[in-house]
Amino acid sequence: MKKQLIGFGAGMSLLSFAGYVDAATVNYAAKLTGAEVVPPVTTAATGDAKCAVDDTTYKTTCTITETGIGKVTTVALYAGAKGKDGNQIFGVPCKAGAAAGSYDCTGAMLKAQHDALVAGGIYAQISSQAQKQGEIRGQLAPAGAPSDAGAGDGGGTTTDGGSSSGTSGASGSSGTSGASGAVGDDAGTGGGGEDDGGGCNVSASSAGGKDLLFAATTSLAVLGLLQARRRKKS
């Protein structure tokens, strides 16, 4: 009976930990400039895109901001590699946000689109009345990864309860921000942001996950000792 209870506890711990891993939300960011548009555009306008993507359901929520564009016509996410044009991934453009120059995008990617995102093949673009083919553009990359625009490019992301980090550059500061404004649940979910060591911020209950992993490891070790004793007695 004792061994059954220990085995059950170990199994539940492992299942809970698996759920913790599956629930990860990965943050992506991009710096938008005219140089990234195809063909390149000379403009003083700049922008930022901050997205949170559930890597299980592919639900995506983004906040895209711009400064310096006179009349914005379209703000959207597109599937296309750097230097190539693509199609809108959600079929509809982003909607104007509460703040001036801010736009919100929400949708669920297809698996192929998510694969393209991971490979750097999704970009945010803002078109204007003056530049209908696109005035500023930027490829989405895991938040904290080096940007083509240089360090400190404002490509930080926001996770609720995260810590503020990163280096400041000419146009802003990159890294994570504990404020919930830029990418909320219109822009992302998650508890404390934890750096996964590969440039991505994985938003989940990190403290709980570590506790569950410790509990699972301990339970399995105890179960192994009991089974060893039983074999020795018999």
C-alpha positions in Angstrom: 0.0 0.0 0.0 2.8 2.3 0.9 4.6 1.7 -2.4 1.4 2.3 -4.3 0.9 5.6 -2.6 4.5 6.6 -3.4 4.2 5.5 -7.0 0.9 7.4 -7.4 2.5 10.6 -5.9 5.5 10.3 -8.3 3.2 9.8 -11.2 1.1 12.9 -10.3 4.2 15.0 -9.8 5.5 14.0 -13.3 2.1 14.8 -14.9 2.0 18.1 -13.1 5.5 19.0 -14.3 4.6 17.9 -17.8 1.6 20.3 -17.7 3.9 23.1 -16.5 6.2 22.6 -19.5 3.4 22.3 -22.0 1.9 25.6 -20.8 4.9 27.7 -21.9 4.4 31.0 -23.6 7.3 32.2 -25.7 7.9 35.9 -26.2 9.0 37.4 -29.6 10.0 40.9 -30.5 11.1 43.0 -33.5 12.4 46.4 -34.3 10.6 47.9 -37.2 12.5 50.1 -39.7 12.3 51.2 -43.3 15.5 49.4 -44.1 13.7 46.0 -43.6 10.9 46.7 -46.1 11.1 45.1 -49.5 12.3 47.1 -51.3 13.9 49.3 -48.6 12.2 52.6 -47.7 13.9 55.8 -46.5 11.9 57.0 -43.5 12.5 58.4 -40.1 9.6 56.3 -38.7 10.4 53.4 -36.3 8.3 50.8 -34.5 8.4 47.9 -32.2 6.5 44.6 -32.1 6.1 42.5 -29.0 4.3 39.1 -29.2 3.5 36.3 -26.8 2.9 32.9 -28.5 1.6 29.8 -26.8 3.8 27.0 -28.1 1.0 24.4 -27.7 -2.1 26.1 -29.0 -0.2 28.7 -31.1 -2.4 31.4 -29.8 -0.7 34.7 -30.6 -1.2 38.1 -29.0 0.9 41.1 -30.1 1.2 44.8 -29.5 2.8 46.8 -32.4 3.7 50.4 -31.9 5.0 53.1 -34.3 6.3 56.7 -34.2 6.8 59.1 -37.1 4.2 57.7 -39.5 1.7 60.3 -40.7 -1.2 58.2 -41.8 -1.2 54.5 -41.0 -3.2 52.3 -43.4 -2.4 48.7 -42.4 -0.7 47.0 -39.5 -0.3 43.2 -39.7 1.8 40.1 -39.3 3.0 38.3 -42.4 4.6 35.0 -43.2 7.8 35.7 -45.1 11.6 35.3 -44.7 13.9 38.3 -44.3 14.1 40.1 -47.7 10.9 38.5 -49.0 7.2 39.6 -49.0 4.5 37.3 -47.7 0.8 37.1 -46.9 -1.0 38.2 -43.7 -1.1 35.2 -41.3 -4.4 36.0 -39.6 -6.2 37.2 -42.7 -7.1 40.5 -41.0 -5.0 43.4 -39.9 -4.3 44.5 -36.4 -6.8 46.8 -34.6 -5.9 50.2 -33.2 -5.0 50.0 -29.5 -5.9 52.3 -26.6 -2.7 54.4 -26.9 -1.9 56.5 -29.9 0.3 54.7 -32.4 -0.4 51.3 -30.8 -2.1 48.3 -32.5 -3.2 45.0 -31.1 -3.1 41.7 -33.0 -4.7 38.4 -31.8 -5.1 35.1 -33.5 -4.1 31.5 -33.6 -1.3 30.5 -36.0 -1.4 27.3 -38.1 1.4 24.8 -37.3 3.2 25.7 -40.5 3.1 29.4 -39.5 4.4 28.6 -36.0 7.2 26.6 -37.6 8.0 29.6 -39.8 8.0 31.9 -36.7 10.5 29.7 -35.0 12.7 29.8 -38.1 12.5 33.6 -38.3 9.9 33.6 -41.1 7.2 35.9 -39.6 7.4 39.7 -39.7 5.4 42.7 -38.6 4.9 45.5 -41.0 3.2 48.9 -41.0 2.0 50.4 -44.2 1.1 54.1 -44.6 -0.7 56.3 -47.1 2.7 57.4 -48.4 4.2 53.9 -48.5 1.4 51.5 -49.3 3.8 48.6 -49.8 5.1 49.1 -46.3 6.9 51.9 -44.5 8.5 50.0 -41.6 9.0 46.3 -41.0 10.8 43.9 -38.7 11.3 40.1 -38.4 10.1 38.5 -35.2 12.8 36.8 -33.1 12.8 35.3 -29.6 12.9 38.2 -27.1 16.5 38.9 -26.0 18.1 37.5 -29.2 20.5 39.8 -31.1 18.8 42.1 -33.5 19.9 43.2 -37.0 19.3 46.7 -35.9 21.9 46.5 -33.1 21.9 46.0 -29.4 19.5 48.0 -27.2 16.9 48.1 -30.0 13.9 48.2 -27.9 13.1 44.6 -28.7 12.2 43.7 -25.1 9.1 41.8 -24.1 6.7 42.0 -21.2 5.6 39.1 -19.0 3.5 39.7 -15.9 5.6 39.5 -12.8 8.8 39.3 -14.9 12.0 41.2 -14.0 13.3 44.2 -15.9 16.6 43.5 -17.6 18.6 44.3 -20.7 20.8 47.0 -22.1 19.8 50.4 -23.4 20.6 51.4 -26.9 19.9 54.3 -29.2 16.2 53.6 -29.6 15.2 52.1 -26.4 15.9 49.2 -24.1 15.7 45.5 -24.7 15.1 42.7 -22.3 12.1 41.9 -20.2 9.9 44.2 -18.3 7.8 43.4 -15.2 5.1 45.8 -16.2 2.1 44.2 -17.8 1.3 47.0 -20.3 3.1 46.3 -23.6 2.0 42.7 -24.0 -0.8 41.8 -21.7 -3.4 39.0 -22.3 -4.2 40.8 -25.3 -0.5 40.5 -25.5 0.5 37.4 -23.6 0.0 35.4 -20.6 2.3 34.1 -18.0 3.6 34.4 -14.5 7.2 35.2 -13.7 9.3 35.3 -16.8 12.2 32.9 -16.8 15.1 33.0 -19.3 15.5 29.6 -20.9 19.1 30.2 -21.7 18.4 30.4 -25.4 17.2 34.0 -25.7 13.5 33.2 -25.1 11.5 34.1 -22.1 9.3 31.2 -21.0 6.3 32.4 -19.0 5.0 29.8 -16.7 4.8 29.0 -13.0 8.6 28.5 -12.8 8.8 28.2 -9.0 6.0 25.6 -9.0 7.7 23.7 -11.8 10.9 23.4 -10.0 9.1 22.2 -6.8 7.2 19.6 -8.9 10.4 18.4 -10.5 12.1 18.0 -7.1 9.0 16.2 -5.7 9.0 13.8 -8.7 12.7 13.0 -8.4 12.5 12.4 -4.7 9.4 10.2 -5.0 11.0 8.0 -7.7 14.2 7.7 -5.6 12.2 6.5 -2.6 10.2 4.1 -4.8 13.4 2.6 -6.2 14.8 2.0 -2.6 11.6 0.2 -1.5 11.7 -2.0 -4.6 15.4 -2.8 -4.0 14.7 -3.8 -0.4 11.8 -6.0 -1.4 14.0 -7.9 -3.9 16.7 -8.3 -1.3 14.3 -9.8 1.2 12.9 -12.3 -1.3 
